């Protein structure tokens, strides 16, 4: 049975309450997502804290659990990237 916190994440994302990818894991623990996606805990933890390491497959798996489009998670992950300073 899927954890009910995925529905909570979906609700918060669709209402605009989550502004970056890391915020997803304030609602649902990394340990739950790691078990449901079969991504090793340490690997998932590292990738969440450096979103550049996430693969498209990771986004697809997590989005499927939340029942949203992967593109939404990608856009949240892009918000986690450091902003480049202009010249």
C-alpha positions in Angstrom: 0.0 0.0 0.0 1.3 3.4 -1.0 2.2 5.9 1.7 -0.6 8.5 2.1 2.1 11.3 2.3 2.5 11.1 -1.5 -1.1 12.5 -1.8 -0.1 15.3 0.6 3.0 16.1 -1.5 0.8 16.2 -4.6 -1.7 18.5 -3.0 1.0 20.9 -1.8 2.8 20.9 -5.1 -0.4 21.6 -7.1 -1.3 24.5 -4.8 2.2 26.0 -5.2 3.3 25.4 -1.6 6.5 23.6 -2.6 9.0 25.8 -4.4 12.0 23.4 -4.7 12.7 19.7 -5.0 14.2 19.3 -1.5 10.9 20.5 0.1 9.2 17.4 -1.1 11.3 15.5 1.5 10.1 17.6 4.3 6.7 15.9 3.9 7.7 12.4 2.9 11.0 11.0 4.2 13.8 9.9 1.9 13.7 6.4 3.5 10.1 5.9 2.3 10.9 7.1 -1.3 14.1 5.0 -1.4 12.1 1.8 -0.5 9.3 2.6 -3.0 11.7 3.4 -5.9 14.4 0.8 -5.2 17.0 3.5 -5.3 19.7 2.9 -2.6 19.2 5.3 0.3 22.7 6.8 0.2 22.4 7.3 -3.5 19.0 9.0 -3.3 20.1 11.1 -0.4 23.2 12.3 -2.3 21.1 13.1 -5.4 18.5 15.0 -3.5 21.1 17.2 -2.0 22.8 17.7 -5.4 19.9 17.6 -7.9 22.3 17.6 -10.8 23.0 13.9 -10.0 19.3 12.9 -10.4 18.5 10.9 -13.6 15.4 11.2 -15.7 14.5 7.7 -14.5 14.7 9.0 -10.9 12.3 11.8 -11.7 9.9 9.4 -13.5 9.8 7.0 -10.6 9.3 9.7 -8.0 6.7 11.5 -10.1 4.8 8.2 -10.6 4.6 7.8 -6.8 3.3 11.3 -6.3 1.0 10.9 -9.4 2.3 14.1 -11.1 4.1 14.7 -14.4 7.9 14.3 -14.1 8.4 17.7 -15.7 7.0 19.3 -12.5 9.7 17.6 -10.4 12.4 18.7 -12.9 11.2 22.3 -12.6 11.4 22.0 -8.8 14.9 20.6 -9.1 16.0 23.4 -11.3 14.9 25.8 -8.5 17.4 24.1 -6.3 20.3 24.8 -8.6 22.5 27.7 -7.5 21.9 30.9 -9.5 24.8 31.9 -11.8 26.1 35.4 -11.3 26.1 37.4 -14.5 29.1 39.2 -16.0 
